Amino acid sequence: QVQLVESGGGLVQAGGSLTLSCAASASIFSRNVMGWYRQAPGKQRELVAGITSGGNANYADSVKGRFTISRDNAKNMVYLQMNTLKPEDTAVYYCAAKIRGTSDYSYWGQGTQVTVSS
């Protein structure tokens, strides 16, 4: 069964930190690109960060230097460490998986709310 389950969201003050976690089923984690998206109210969903099975990561310009994506291939886990959070980071954050060789993320978690107060 394909499954992505996020955890770690919550309310934090501006300047604070949060770490999001995503537990993935082995069938979609292995050899695939994992990513974090977010969607703020009234805005389109945007890619925050992605990481390949080999550990190569990419980031949206808005989070570079503040967020770090990582993965533990032994545990089928992917993480998003978020530092120096800003109110504009407030959104629902989704874990996603992109099957190797395809162009789009095709598996999604249910999302976890991150709220940054000013």
C-alpha positions in Angstrom: 0.0 0.0 0.0 1.3 3.4 -1.0 1.4 5.7 1.9 3.0 9.0 3.0 2.4 10.3 6.5 3.6 13.7 7.7 4.1 14.8 11.2 5.7 17.7 13.1 3.7 20.7 12.1 2.4 23.2 14.6 2.5 26.8 15.8 5.8 28.6 16.1 6.8 32.2 16.5 8.7 34.0 13.8 12.4 33.2 14.0 11.7 29.8 15.4 12.3 26.3 14.1 10.3 23.2 13.3 11.2 19.8 11.8 8.7 18.0 9.6 8.9 14.2 9.2 7.4 12.0 6.5 7.1 8.2 6.8 6.9 6.6 3.4 6.0 3.1 2.5 9.0 1.2 1.1 7.3 0.7 -2.3 7.5 4.4 -3.1 10.5 5.5 -1.1 13.2 3.4 -2.7 15.1 5.0 -5.5 12.6 7.8 -5.9 12.8 11.5 -5.5 11.1 12.8 -2.3 9.9 16.3 -1.8 8.1 18.8 0.3 5.4 21.1 -1.1 3.4 23.7 0.7 0.1 25.5 0.0 -0.8 28.7 1.7 -4.5 29.9 1.7 -5.4 31.4 -1.6 -2.1 30.3 -3.2 -1.0 27.5 -5.5 0.9 24.6 -4.1 4.6 25.2 -4.5 7.6 22.9 -4.3 9.7 23.8 -1.2 12.5 21.2 -1.6 13.3 17.9 -3.2 15.9 15.2 -2.6 17.1 12.3 -4.8 17.8 8.9 -3.5 21.5 9.8 -3.6 21.0 12.9 -1.5 21.1 15.6 -4.0 18.8 18.4 -2.9 17.2 21.4 -4.4 15.3 24.3 -2.8 12.9 27.0 -3.6 14.6 30.4 -3.6 12.4 31.5 -0.8 13.7 28.9 1.6 17.3 28.6 0.6 19.6 28.9 3.6 16.8 28.4 6.0 15.3 25.0 5.2 17.2 21.7 4.9 15.7 18.5 3.4 17.2 15.1 4.3 16.3 11.5 4.0 17.0 8.3 5.9 16.9 5.5 3.3 17.2 2.8 5.9 14.0 4.1 7.7 12.1 5.3 4.6 11.9 8.7 6.2 12.3 12.2 4.8 12.7 15.3 6.9 12.4 19.1 6.5 14.3 21.1 9.0 12.9 24.6 9.0 14.9 27.4 10.7 14.3 31.2 10.9 10.7 30.7 10.1 8.7 33.7 8.8 5.0 34.4 8.8 5.0 33.8 5.0 6.0 30.2 5.6 2.6 29.6 7.1 1.0 26.8 5.0 0.0 23.2 4.8 3.1 21.2 4.1 2.8 18.0 2.0 5.2 15.2 1.6 5.4 13.9 -2.0 7.1 11.2 -4.0 8.2 11.3 -7.7 8.7 8.0 -9.3 12.1 7.6 -10.9 12.0 8.5 -14.6 8.9 10.6 -14.4 8.5 14.3 -14.3 5.7 14.9 -11.8 5.2 14.1 -8.1 2.5 11.5 -8.1 2.1 10.4 -4.5 1.0 12.7 -1.7 0.5 12.8 2.0 -2.4 14.4 3.8 -0.4 17.4 4.8 0.5 19.0 8.1 -0.2 22.6 9.1 2.6 25.0 9.9 1.6 28.3 11.3 4.2 31.0 12.0 3.1 33.9 14.2 4.6 37.4 14.0 
